Amino acid sequence: MSLNALYVDFNSYFASVEQQLLPELRGKPIGVLAVMAETTCCIAASYEAKAFGVKTGTLVRDARKLCPDIIFVEARPPIYVAFHHKLIEIVESCTHVEKVLSIDEMVCRLTGSQKIPDNALKLAAIIKRAIHKQFDYIRCSIGIAPNTFLAKTASNMQKPDGCVLIAQHELPSRLYDLRLRDLNGIGKQMEARLNRYKITTVEHLYAANRQQLQAAWGSIEGERMYDKLRGLEPYYVKNARSSLGHSHVLPPEQRNEVGAKAVIHRLLQKACVRMRSYDLLASRISIKVKFRDSAEYKALPSWGMESAISPTDSTLRLIEALEAFWLHYPKAMHQPFSVGISFSGLVTAEEVARDFFQIEPIENEKKLNNAIDTLNLKFGKNTIYFGGAHQALKDAPMRIAFNHIPDLVVEGDA
């Protein structure tokens, strides 16, 4: 079996983009925050900060203790998305990008003579030079292997700015020095589960048969892991989008019932625009509010509600559902810390049987939504909006999720 996948993983991506744009930040420990507040955490850290133990999820106050000289900057998602598209173009100029896996990861399929180890390594060097030529402070680690999983594993073996090749004949011994958690798909809980099955090392994992891994995972994912460890590319059925949503950590001034309600209204309206861009309707809506003790900064029980609804993409209809939920908001709870909203059971209009007597009202709402979306697209976001979000128009800016790269036209804030 030859080499098939070349995996490009951009190092400390958000922090590197900031250092690329702001030379005064280069060589310094940087923590990127979703919102500039002492009560939040880092969503990214530069390698200079990582050297002190700062990582994604480190609280601001803890980051200051670990690294007194750390510089915090507020995240700028639109810029990271714009750089993302430029970087795809650069890699594409060297070889075809088969799949974009996240804002900072992509995989290229090796073909023909590219499958030869020396040629694959030369291609990796060409990609690195092309990136460095345009962006001298954005680096990537590249992994080359028989399949995507092992190529990603290889990309993690030498950071930053590394290049690692795992050949088929090196399997499985090349993996034995890794920890279980070094393998993509094995987190803390999965590791504990594997340990209960007497699987405590990668060598144990490789020695297990298909049935044992299927039992350990409790799903077909265990069998896929069996194949992935051996350099095979497992088959995945591409599922239609089943849900979408937004969540937001509240800024300090919005950590009250009024502020939380305004922010969740804004999230709902943003999610509606996004859902309509996919030509989908929601048949279920859920909301969630997380609370924290403002003095001790510890998590408290969260509150949420969920309900089935008639399939709709109407902002008005979904606001009505939100308002019905909010009547049950637990006023006696502590300070709200974050809010989230999710639409699920997504279907297309063709999948829904419409009530004849509801057709005209639905068409009128569709015209209203289209008019609002068109005006906001032409004259700027928040040109027209529903009043529930009025106190949060500057809150809940565009965010980048691991598996979702925002469309700057549909989801941008400008």
Backbone hydrogen bonds, N-H to C=O, Kabsch-Sander energy under -0.5 kcal/mol:
donor,donor_aa,acceptor,acceptor_aa,energy
3,L,115,K,-0.9
4,N,145,A,-1.8
5,A,145,A,-2.6
6,L,108,C,-2.6
7,Y,143,G,-3.4
8,V,106,M,-2.9
9,D,7,Y,-0.6
9,D,141,S,-2.6
10,F,8,V,-0.5
10,F,104,D,-2.5
11,N,139,R,-2.3
13,Y,10,F,-0.7
16,S,12,S,-3.0
17,V,13,Y,-2.5
18,E,14,F,-1.9
19,Q,15,A,-2.2
20,Q,16,S,-2.2
21,L,17,V,-2.3
22,L,18,E,-2.3
25,L,22,L,-2.6
26,R,23,P,-1.5
28,K,25,L,-1.7
31,G,71,I,-2.6
32,V,44,A,-2.6
33,L,31,G,-0.5
33,L,73,V,-2.8
34,A,41,C,-0.6
37,A,35,V,-1.5
40,T,37,A,-1.3
42,C,58,T,-2.7
43,I,32,V,-3.1
44,A,32,V,-1.0
46,S,30,I,-2.3
49,A,46,S,-0.6
50,K,46,S,-2.6
51,A,47,Y,-1.5
52,F,49,A,-1.6
53,G,50,K,-1.7
54,V,49,A,-1.8
57,G,42,C,-3.3
58,T,55,K,-2.3
60,V,40,T,-2.4
61,R,38,E,-0.6
63,A,59,L,-2.8
64,R,60,V,-2.2
65,K,61,R,-1.3
66,L,62,D,-2.4
67,C,63,A,-2.7
70,I,67,C,-2.1
71,I,29,P,-2.6
72,F,70,I,-0.5
73,V,31,G,-2.3
75,A,33,L,-3.2
79,I,76,R,-1.1
80,Y,76,R,-1.6
81,V,77,P,-2.5
82,A,78,P,-2.1
83,F,79,I,-2.5
84,H,80,Y,-2.1
85,H,81,V,-2.0
86,K,82,A,-1.7
87,L,83,F,-2.8
88,I,84,H,-2.0
89,E,85,H,-1.8
90,I,86,K,-1.9
91,V,87,L,-2.5
92,E,88,I,-2.9
93,S,89,E,-1.5
94,C,91,V,-1.5
95,T,91,V,-2.6
98,E,96,H,-0.8
98,E,107,V,-1.3
99,K,107,V,-1.9
101,L,99,K,-0.6
101,L,105,E,-1.8
102,S,105,E,-1.7
105,E,102,S,-0.9
106,M,8,V,-2.0
107,V,99,K,-2.6
108,C,6,L,-3.0
109,R,96,H,-0.5
110,L,4,N,-3.0
110,L,108,C,-0.6
114,Q,111,T,-2.2
115,K,112,G,-1.5
116,I,113,S,-1.5
119,N,116,I,-0.5
120,A,116,I,-2.6
121,L,117,P,-2.4
122,K,118,D,-1.9
123,L,119,N,-2.3
124,A,120,A,-2.1
125,A,121,L,-2.0
126,I,122,K,-2.2
127,I,123,L,-2.4
128,K,124,A,-2.3
129,R,125,A,-2.4
130,A,126,I,-2.4
131,I,127,I,-2.2
132,H,128,K,-2.6
133,K,129,R,-2.2
134,Q,130,A,-1.0
134,Q,131,I,-0.7
135,F,131,I,-3.3
138,I,135,F,-1.2
139,R,137,Y,-0.6
141,S,9,D,-3.0
142,I,162,G,-2.2
143,G,7,Y,-2.2
144,I,164,V,-2.4
145,A,5,A,-2.1
151,A,147,N,-2.1
152,K,148,T,-2.6
153,T,149,F,-2.2
154,A,150,L,-2.6
155,S,151,A,-2.0
156,N,152,K,-1.3
156,N,153,T,-0.5
157,M,154,A,-1.3
162,G,158,Q,-0.8
164,V,142,I,-2.3
166,I,144,I,-3.0
167,A,165,L,-0.6
170,E,167,A,-1.5
171,L,168,Q,-1.6
174,R,170,E,-2.5
175,L,172,P,-2.3
176,Y,172,P,-0.5
176,Y,173,S,-1.1
178,L,175,L,-1.9
182,D,179,R,-1.5
183,L,180,L,-1.8
186,I,183,L,-1.9
187,G,185,G,-0.7
191,E,187,G,-2.6
192,A,188,K,-2.0
193,R,189,Q,-2.1
194,L,190,M,-2.6
195,N,191,E,-2.5
196,R,192,A,-1.5
197,Y,193,R,-0.7
197,Y,194,L,-1.1
198,K,195,N,-1.9
199,I,194,L,-2.5
200,T,198,K,-0.8
202,V,178,L,-0.6
205,L,201,T,-2.1
206,Y,202,V,-2.6
207,A,203,E,-1.7
208,A,204,H,-1.2
213,L,209,N,-2.2
214,Q,210,R,-2.6
215,A,211,Q,-2.1
216,A,212,Q,-2.3
217,W,213,L,-2.6
218,G,214,Q,-1.9
219,S,214,Q,-0.8
222,G,219,S,-1.5
224,R,220,I,-2.1
225,M,221,E,-2.1
226,Y,222,G,-1.6
227,D,223,E,-1.7
228,K,224,R,-2.9
229,L,225,M,-2.3
230,R,226,Y,-0.6
230,R,227,D,-1.1
231,G,228,K,-1.5
232,L,227,D,-2.2
238,K,236,Y,-0.5
239,N,237,V,-0.7
244,L,343,F,-2.3
246,H,341,I,-2.0
248,H,339,V,-2.7
250,L,248,H,-0.5
250,L,337,F,-2.4
254,Q,251,P,-2.2
255,R,252,P,-1.3
256,N,254,Q,-2.2
260,A,256,N,-2.9
261,K,257,E,-2.3
262,A,258,V,-2.1
263,V,259,G,-2.4
264,I,260,A,-2.3
265,H,261,K,-1.9
266,R,262,A,-2.0
267,L,263,V,-2.5
268,L,264,I,-2.2
269,Q,265,H,-2.3
270,K,266,R,-2.2
271,A,267,L,-2.6
272,C,268,L,-2.3
273,V,269,Q,-1.7
274,R,270,K,-2.0
275,M,271,A,-2.7
276,R,272,C,-2.5
277,S,273,V,-1.7
278,Y,274,R,-0.8
278,Y,275,M,-0.9
279,D,276,R,-1.2
280,L,275,M,-1.6
281,L,347,V,-2.9
282,A,312,T,-2.9
283,S,344,S,-1.8
284,R,344,S,-1.2
285,I,307,S,-2.4
286,S,342,S,-2.3
287,I,305,M,-2.5
288,K,340,G,-2.2
289,V,303,W,-3.5
290,K,338,S,-2.7
291,F,300,L,-0.5
292,R,335,Q,-2.0
293,D,298,K,-2.4
294,S,292,R,-0.7
297,Y,293,D,-2.5
300,L,291,F,-2.2
303,W,289,V,-2.7
305,M,287,I,-1.4
307,S,285,I,-2.3
309,I,283,S,-2.0
312,T,282,A,-1.9
318,L,314,S,-2.0
319,I,315,T,-2.4
320,E,316,L,-2.1
321,A,317,R,-1.5
322,L,318,L,-2.2
323,E,319,I,-2.9
324,A,320,E,-1.9
325,F,321,A,-2.0
326,W,322,L,-2.5
327,L,323,E,-0.9
328,H,325,F,-2.3
329,Y,326,W,-1.8
331,K,329,Y,-1.4
333,M,330,P,-1.9
335,Q,292,R,-0.5
337,F,290,K,-3.8
338,S,290,K,-1.5
339,V,248,H,-2.2
340,G,288,K,-2.1
341,I,246,H,-2.8
342,S,286,S,-2.6
343,F,244,L,-3.3
344,S,284,R,-2.4
345,G,242,S,-0.9
346,L,242,S,-1.2
347,V,281,L,-2.2
351,E,348,T,-1.3
352,V,349,A,-1.4
354,R,352,V,-0.7
358,Q,355,D,-1.9
359,I,355,D,-0.6
359,I,356,F,-1.0
362,I,358,Q,-2.2
363,E,359,I,-2.5
364,N,360,E,-2.2
365,E,361,P,-2.2
366,K,362,I,-2.3
367,K,363,E,-2.1
368,L,364,N,-2.1
369,N,365,E,-2.8
370,N,366,K,-2.5
371,A,367,K,-2.3
372,I,368,L,-2.4
373,D,369,N,-2.8
374,T,370,N,-2.4
375,L,371,A,-2.4
376,N,372,I,-2.5
377,L,373,D,-2.0
378,K,374,T,-2.1
379,F,375,L,-3.1
380,G,376,N,-1.4
383,T,380,G,-1.4
389,A,386,F,-1.9
390,H,387,G,-2.0
392,A,389,A,-2.4
393,L,390,H,-0.8
395,D,392,A,-1.4
401,A,399,R,-0.6
401,A,404,H,-1.0
404,H,401,A,-1.1
408,L,406,P,-0.7
411,E,407,D,-3.5
412,G,407,D,-0.6
412,G,408,L,-0.8
